[in-house]
């Protein structure tokens, strides 16, 4: 029964899900039309929002592209590959392989989402080389399923933002959050931790249950990476020696490692996306030993970043159209949030807000962007109903992570590493969406009763 | 000139330039290693002269590393988008038509450089990308052109064009209301800052001289390197089987036209509200190329494939920009950049101020390639010094811009996209770039001192 349902999801997605780029073009058109119909703005006004918003995520897009490229380069360093390959020796059967990848992905994404996205996919690739008859698509989908947990984890941008408090938070929440909300009331609240634990236990089991029988298994052995070219030392010019010698790599790595130690010594264990990228960069340079070897690895990784380069600006345009307000101050995103929230009571509010956040996330995949869109609407509404602001904030965080399972935006880096298309994994992700949604909906409702 | 020596050894200029090129071949490493070397150089110099502790300097370095993320994304996106445009079959046809006008190597070089100056006035990013593409086509049509020289010459026109173009960031900045030095120098419009007689005269001399230099640096026949890489292959698309709805969407033209139409409207709107030059920032240039691509590659599948194939070009930008950000971070936060500016200004007089401003900007630019960033670091000390010695402010700013631009011939950051498009290495062209720079350095130093006196 469960297998048949999974299979039909996989088939459906194979048939109807176009390339992620078209997906984002279609979303662009949908929001464009919704904006005209719902908020009664002119087509030109919508296009102007789009054209302006197009460039609003530049710095962030670079960070995302670098997470992929630098993470990929680091993972391809000989020493790191040996480590992953030893870990990949642990699982023996396809079922164990899926469970191992899922657990690693969930834990890594809980610690840091950028790290988790890349490590999960790289680990899955390594396992595919070792374990026979494991379905490669499901393996990558399992690696991606860990991403469900990111926004209730250590790098969740909404809980981290409200734990810092400050002017911007107060303005965005219309004064509802005037003093910082500590992470003990969000990430480390028992109800939230319980939800995280639920995901950690259920996702590996669900992913394992989805494994197709032998005749439907699509196994794939990723090609071995090209062996290093042997160099003729005698005929090298000074320039060649600089490129192929360890001197400059080691000097750079020393500078970087000193900073990393300094950073953790002074700031404690705090990981922003920039720090993650920096660690990837420095460790990558160090493990590759020579500039030439590192550059080759980077060039290899950059091939997978095309989707990010091309699509992030389009999503920025979509988000700008979503939040573009008409003369009366109403935006498409606002209509969604208010509509769902207007039918809520104190008990149902967390659930409904979670659903609305899930829908909005489809169009505004970035967690920070989503906070900017929804906080001004959800938090005042929550206050009116007597719902605690910590709960209200976490509903947005949960919803934001939830529908990422069927929104290929975040899967792009993982897909770039895996060499798969979105339609290969999204069928399995639908099941993870359903199961994860149930766990998260229950968790957030309990959370609402406890605070 | 003796025809026999021309045949065997090339012109005198060629023989000099060859010395540069010979050195470059041996000692210029990959541009990535180049920027690592710069990092340590700046680190050590700052350690010795500014009294910052080693750990402080590492922190300044880190603070700068990600400061250029936005710019890095713009550059990568620009390279990829523009390369996709340039490789579209239709664009190739047009460039081929232009490239078929000149019949001789001299004509081809002159056409390339005139095209470079004009496109640089329009926009530097546009010029950086289109000039090497035109050079590629010219090299195919006209025999006897030395391709590395064409790339270096084309790149030099982009740099020089910025000194007389209205869009250079310093000139645009000081014409803007409320810029950060407005208390000291007021608002200076492009009319005074760019198009004053000294700047125009000096620029014309340099522009003509550079063209002569490029034309007369002739290699002997057997040393000519013509363009040959596989990069220039046209995108080929095999027919894919169309079975499912998803396949049909991937091949559908409607999506591309709708996006293209929206793009055209956004472009038109910007021109209508901000004017042509007012719209042309780097984002807008990318946007124009992106919109063009939606028509040139008229199905989503082709569009995506074209992008994917151009991705390797962005690699260098992605990995090097953080390091340049870090270098700039050390330079500005440790006070090293300001120290250099102040030190040089301390020995200047009203007449020689221009020359010192030029030299100091030339030097600092090696480490802070972004003009806007360099102005933030150097602007205040330079303007203060100019006031003290009673120098002409627009002239000092002109000198700053010449210095800031000229050493981009030595500092490879901006030439990376151009090299990526034609599939060359820095060491293939660096010798010629340094060769051109040496002449510029002499002429500009003399010109900045002498022309205002006349």
Interface residues (C-beta under 8 A of the other chain):
Chain A: X14 X15 X16 X17 X18 X19 X21 X22 X25 X26 X28 X29 X32 X44 X47 X48 X50 X51 X54 X55 X58 X59 X61 X62 X63 X65 X66 X69 X237 X238 X239 X240 X242 X243 X248 X249 X251 X252 X255 X258 X259 X262 X263 X274 X277 X278 X281 X291 X292 X294 X295 X298 X299 X302 X303 X305 X306 X307 X309 X310 X313 X423
Chain B: X25 X26 X27 X28 X29 X30 X32 X33 X36 X37 X39 X40 X43 X55 X58 X59 X61 X62 X65 X66 X69 X70 X72 X73 X74 X76 X77 X80 X244 X245 X246 X249 X250 X255 X258 X259 X262 X263 X265 X266 X267 X269 X270 X283 X287 X300 X301 X303 X304 X307 X308 X310 X311 X312 X314 X315 X318 X319 X322 X427
